[in-house]
Amino acid sequence: MQSLPLGIQEFHKIREQDMLYIDKTEIIYQLISSGAYYFISRPRRFGKSLLTNTLKEIFSGNQALFKGLWIEDKIDWQQYPIIKIDFSKSGFAELGLQEALIQKMSEIAEEYQLTLKNRTPGLMLGEIIEKLGKKQQVVILIDEYDKPIIHYLEDPDKAEAQRDMLKNFFSVIKGSDLYIKFFFLTGVSKFSKVGIFSDLNNISDITTVPAFTTMLGYTQAEVEYYFADRIAQLSQTLKKDKDQLLAAIRERYNGYSWDAQNFVYNPYSILSLFQHQKFDNYWFATGTPTFLTKLLKKGFHYDFKDVFAGYMSLDTSNLQNLAYVPVLFQTGYLTLKEDVGYEMFRLDFPNTEVRDAFNQFLLAEYINQQPTDIQPMVFRLFNHLKNVNFEEVRLILNALFASIPNDYFLENREKYYHAIIFLTFRLLGYFTQIELNSGRGRLDCVVFIQNQIFLFEFKLDKTAQEALDQIKTKNYYAQFVGQGKTIFLIGVNMTSQSKEIDEFLIEMVE
């Protein structure tokens, strides 16, 4: 079996060391033959850097690296001067963005033996483009352009300053069209309306264009074809037949889409799965930005069941007041699941890897705990329910609220209460089957564990008897009677003053 290019972003290394490469060159050919100015947004660890480096090798004329790939005999392999900037490796945090850009422009000028008159980043870039372009048109490849902005999202003023500096830097591009063969820009977010895209209005945003939605990420067909030997190996390791294994892989890692038609896997998760031969939350473990969970907590956003948006509303424009839906979409935590018409889409978590890990991090933010403490706590809750140990269940639920600052909780008591209960029982679904509502006129939660069914109704500053009466009055349990399972009706009330459950009533229905 070919070795897997886990963490390898250089195309030439993959090819020279005979690592596995999923051939995307037919789509890349469509890209370079149908236009000249492009932008694409994708979440982290989705192959943006590998794509940028593949384009670099194509425009460097390195045909030998593409032997056996679709594009090998489809283009004239010409060599162009290339200006390539990877902002994730620019040193902007240590040097400051302006100095980092000056250093990078100086390096490129030295590489091409150019003497520059200017000493400001944008003018240096324009001078390099013109001097190179007078001899032969240049290719410009910009990777992770928004890294200096995203790095400071918890400080909106700093983020805006970074954005304005980038706007000035890129402002020379449009006026340099005569000298540019191809321009390609990648990032996580599109900071539109105001910012760098107001000057780069000749760029084609292909983020949601169906022809390019599978250029990054792996399709189902690609996974089954390129990883056939690894699938067989993992099937033996986990003692699952092929169909069972593929279903489990789809549920855990598939589901990302930018047009609600074509769905792909995150490359990092798939490569990690086959490299380590076990299921885990690989992509999520590589880092969740704290600004995101803080943003959601601030607005008490936690239930993403019915999120709808149109393409225009999925751009990020206001750094001072970030809208959570476009941020979640661009960072990969929500994706397009269904085209509902009227140029609107239903969004949801792409898969269980993202859903379970994200809810874990979000609950940790709400209750002021470490994310690593959440899963063991939820597992204990599952075990105590399974063993019908309701006193321990009550203690765990109490512990959820214990570390919340009193003032913050009392100011937002009902929202806080519903958020924590919702997220806790959503995470319980990792270990068993649940049906969960938001506590707005319907039964809050149903938990199925073996031959037992637990029906929960939660109240705040009322009584557990009211909660229990609601279950019975509205006959919530009728649909479960006659299944040969023990049914527990559980009414819970918590007082906001003490942040504790003061009543926990249980009735059993055979």
N, C-alpha and C positions, 0 to 999 in steps of 0.2 A: 504493500500500500504506500502511496505517496504520503510524505509527511504533511501535516496541516499547517497553514501559514497563520497560526494564532498570534495576533499582535504584530504581524509583519505588514508594513504599509508600503514598502518599496517593491514595485512591480518587477524590477530587474532581479531582486533577490529571490523572489518566488520562482521566476523562470530559470535563473541560473542554477538554483539549488533543487530544481525539479520538484517543487512543492505543488500541491493541488491548487489549480486555478479554475474558477468557474468562469467560462468564456462569456464575457459580456461585450465582446468587440463588435458584434453585429449592431447592437444598440448604439455603441460608441460611434460606429461609422455613420449611422443615421444622424447623430448629433453633429459631427464635424462636417458633414456634407450638406446640411440643410440650413446652416446659419453660422453666425460669427460671434455673437455676444449672448452669454447664458449665465443664469443663476439657478442653483438648486439648493434647497434646504432639506436637510435630513438630521435626525437625532444623532447624538454621539455614538461612536462605535458602529457606524452603519456603512463604512467603506468609502467615505468621502475622500480621505487622503490617498487610499489606493487608487481610486478613480483618477484623481488629479495626477498622481505619479504615472499612471498608465498613459494619460494624455501627453505627459512630458516625454515619455519614451517614443510615442507615435510621432510627435512633432520634432523629435531629435533624429528621426530617420532610422531608428534601431530595429530594422525589419527582422533581424535574426532572433530577437526576443519573442517574436510573435509567430514563430514557426509552428505550424499545426493548428493555429487559431483561425477563426473565421476571416479576420481582416487581412491575413497574410498577403494575399494577392489581389486585394481590392483597391488599394490606393497607390499613388506614386509616393515613394518613401523619400520625401525631401527633408532636409535639415533646416530648421528655422532657429533664429536666436530666441531664447526663452527667458522671460522674467517670471520667476516663481517665488511666491511669498507664502510661507506657512505661519499664520499669526499665532498658532499654538506653540511655536518654537521661536518666537521673535524676541523674547526677553522683555516684553513691554512692562511686566509687573516690577521687574528689578530696575530697568533702565529708565522707565517712563516711555510712553508710546512714541513721542516725537524723536527721542534719541535712538530708540530701537529702529525706527524707520530710517533715520539718517544712516545708521550703521549698515542696515540691509541694502540701502541704495548704493552705499560706498562699496560694499562687497560685490554687488552686481556690476558696477562700473569697472572695478578692478578686474573681474572675470573677463570682461570684454575689452579691456585695455582702453577705457574711456576716461577722459579728464573732464570733470564736471565743474561748471562755473557756479552753480547754485548750491545753497546749503540748507534749504528747507525741503522737507520730504516730498511734497507734491511737485514742486518745480524740478527737483532731482529726477523724479519718476518721468515727468514729461520730457526732460532733456535726454534721458536714457532711451526712451521710446523713439524720439525723433532721430537721434544719432544712429541708432541701430536700424531704424525703419527706412532711412534713406538708402541703405544698402540692400536690405531685404526685410519684408514685413515681419513683425515680431508676434510671438505668442505670449499671452499673459495669463498665468495660472495663479489664482488667489485661493488659498485653503483656509477655512475657519476664520473668515474675515471678521466675524462678530465676537471673537474670543475676548478682545479688550473691552467690549461693552458688557458682555455677560458676566465677566469677572467682577464687575462692580455694580451688579443689579441691586444689591442691598444698600448702595449709596447712589441714589438716582442722579444727584448733581454730578458726581464723578462719571457715571455712565454716560450722561449727556455730553460732558466734556470730551470723553473718548469718541463718542459718535461724531461730534462736530469735527474733531481732528481727522477722523477717517473720511468724512465728507470732503474736507479740503484736499486730502491726499488723493482721493479718487476723482476729483473734479476735472483733472487733466485728461481723463480717458476719452470722454466724448469728443473733445477737440483734436484728438490724435488718431481719428479713424483711418486716415490715409495710410498710417504706418502700422496698423494692427491687422494681423491675419486672423487671430482667434483670441477671444477673451472668455475666461471661465472662472466663476466665483462660487465658492461653497460657504455654507454656514449652517447654523442651527436655526436662527431666526431671521425673519425679514423685517427690519425696522423701516417701515414704509411711511408714505405721506409726508413726513418731515424726516430729513436725514439723508444718507448717502444715495438712496434710490431716487431722490428728487433730481439729482444731477445725472445719474446713470439711467435716464429714462429710455435709452435705446437698448437696454438689456432685456432679454427674453427670460421670464421666470418660468422654468419648466418643472417646478416642484410638483404640480398637480396635473401635468399633461400626460394623458394615458400612454402615449408612445414611450415615455421615459420613466414611468412609475416603477418598473422592475429593473432599471439600470443599476440600482443599489438595492441590496438585500437579495435573498435567494427565494425563487419560486418553489412551489411544491414539486414540480417536475425536475427542477435542478437538484433539489435535495435528494430525491429518489434516484436520480441518474448518477450524479457525481459522488454521492456518499453510499452507494449500494453496498460496497464491501464493509464499510463502517456500520451500516444498519444491520447487516448480518451478524457482525461481531457483537454489537450491543444487544441484539436479540438473544444471543446465547448467554451473554453476561447477566442480563436481567430476567432470563427465562420467560420471555414474552414472544408470541409469534409475531411475524412481520406486521400484520394488519393492526394488532393491538399496540405495537410499539409506535407505528406511524401515527395512529390516533392520539397517543399520549404526547408525542412530539408536537403534533399540530396544536393540541390544546394548550400546551405549555409555552410554545415559542412562536407560532405562526400568528397572522392576523393584522400585521401592519399594512395600511393602505392609504394612498393619497388621492384615490379617485373612486373608492368604494366599489371597484370592479376587480382590480388586480391586488392580490394579497401576497405578502412576502414575509420571510423569516429575518430576524436580526442576525447578521453573519457571525457576530461575536458569540452569541448564545449557541448557535449550531456548531461552530468550530470547537467551542469549549465542551459541549455535550459529548462530541465524538472523541475529543482529545482525552477527557477525563473518564469517559465511559460511565457517567452517572448524571441524573437530573439534579439541577440546582438553579438558583437564581443568579445566573452568570452576568447578564447585562446589568441588572439592577445593582449588583454588588460592586460595580466599577465606579459608583458614585452618584448620589442623589443630591442636587443642589439644595442647600438649606433654605435659600430664599424662596424656593417653591413651596415647601411645606409651611413656611411662615406666612406666605401670601395666602394660602388656602385657610390656614387657621384664623388669620385676621378677618376673613370674610365668612367664616364658618361654612366653608364648602367641603362636603365630604361624600355626598351621594351623587354619583355621576351616571345614574341609570338613564335619564332622559335628557341628554344634552344635545342640542341642535344648533347648527351654525351654517352659514354660507361661506363661500370662499373668501369674499371680501372682508368678512369679520374675523378671519383667521390670521391676519397680519397683525404684528405688534407695532403700535405707533406711539404710545404714550409711556415713556419711561418713568414718569412721576406717578402714574396710576395704572399699573399693569393690569390688564384684563386676564383672568385666570384661564379661560378656555383656549385662546390662541397660544398662551404659554404652554399649557399642557399638551396641545396638539403638536407644536413645533418641537418640543423636547421628547416626544414619543410616548407620553403617558396616556394620552387619548389618541385615537385614530379614527378615520372615516370608516364606518361599518355599513351604512346603508344610504343610498340616494333616495330621499323621500319625495323628490319632486320640488318644483318651485325654486330650483337652485339652492336647495337646502339639504343638509346631510345629518344623519344621526351619528353621534360620536360615542365611543365606549373604549374601555381598556382593550388593547390589542389581544391580550392573552392572559393566562393565569399567572405567569411569571411576573408580569407588570402589576396586575391587579392585587395579588396577595402581598407582594413586597411593598408596593406603594401604600396600601392601607396600613401596613405594619409601621412604616416610617411616619405616616400621617398621625396614627394613633400615638406614637411615641412623642410627637410634637405636642399633641393636645394634653397629654398627661405628664409631660416633663420627665420622660424616662429615656433611656438609651434604646434604640431600635432593637438591639440584640436581646433585650429583656422581654420583648413583646411576645415572640413566638412561644417560649417556654410557659409564660403566664397563660396564654390562650390554650395551650395543650393541657395545663393543669385544670383549666375550666372544663375542657372536654372530658377529661378523666373523671372529674367529680360528678359531672352530669351523668355520665355512663354508669357510675356506681351509685347514683341517686343519693349523693351526699350534698344535700342542699345547704347545710350550714357552711361548708367550705365554698360553695358557689357564692353565697352571700358575702363571705369574707373577701373573695377575689374581686367581686364587683365593687365592694367598698374600697379596696386597695387602689382601684383605678382612679378614684377621685382624691385620694389622700394627699397627693403631692401637688395639687393644683393650687396656686396662690388664691387666697380667699377673696380678695378684692376683685380679681379678674373673673373668678367664677360667679360671684354674686351679681356682677354687672351684666353677665351674659348667661345666667343660670340655665334657662330652658334650652337655648341653642347648644350650650356646652354639653348638657345632659344627653340630648338626642344624638349629638355627634359621637360621643364616646360609646354610648350603647350601640349605635349603628355600626361603628367601625369594629368594635370588639366582636360582635356576633357575625359580621361579615368575615372576619378572620377565622372565626370558628368553622366556617365553611371549608377551610383548608383541611380539616380533619374529619368532617362529616357533612351530611347534607343539611342545608338550611333553606328556609324561605324567609326573606327579610323585607319588611316594609319600613317606611320612614316614620311610623307612629302618627299618621295623620288620618284618623278615622277608620283604620284597618288594624287587624291584629299585628302587633309589632314584630313578632318573630316566632317561627316554628323550627324546632331542631329535631332531626330524626337520627337516633342512635340505636342501631340494631332493632330490637322489638319494642322500643320506647319512643314516644312522641312527646316533646315538651313544648307547650304553648305559653309564650310569655306576653304579658301586657305590663308596660312600665308607666308609672305616674311620678310626677314631681310635685311635692307639697300638697298632695291629696291624701288618699288612703289606699292601702293594698286591697282592701275590700272592694273599693270602687273599680280597681283594675280587674279583680277576679269577677265581679258582677258583670263587667262589660263583656268578658269572654263568654259568660254563660247567657246573658241577655241577648247578645247578638249571635249566639249559637255558632261561634267560630269553630268549635271542635266537631260539629256534626259530620263533616265530610270525612273525618278520620275514624269514626265509630264503625265497628264491624270488620276491622282489618286484622283482628287478633293481636293487637298491640296495646300495651299499657299507655294511657294518655294522662299526662300531668298538666293541670291548669295552674299557672303560676302568676300571681299578681304581686307586683313589686312597687313599693313607693319609697322615694328618697326625699329627704328634707334638705333644702338648699342651705339652711343655716349651719347644719352640722356636716353637710356633704357625706351623709351616710344613709344607708338603707335602714329605715326605722321599722318597716313591716315587710315581711316576705311570706305570703300565704300560698299554700299548695293544696289542691284537691286532686284526687286521683279518679279517673274514669276508666273502668275496665272495658 
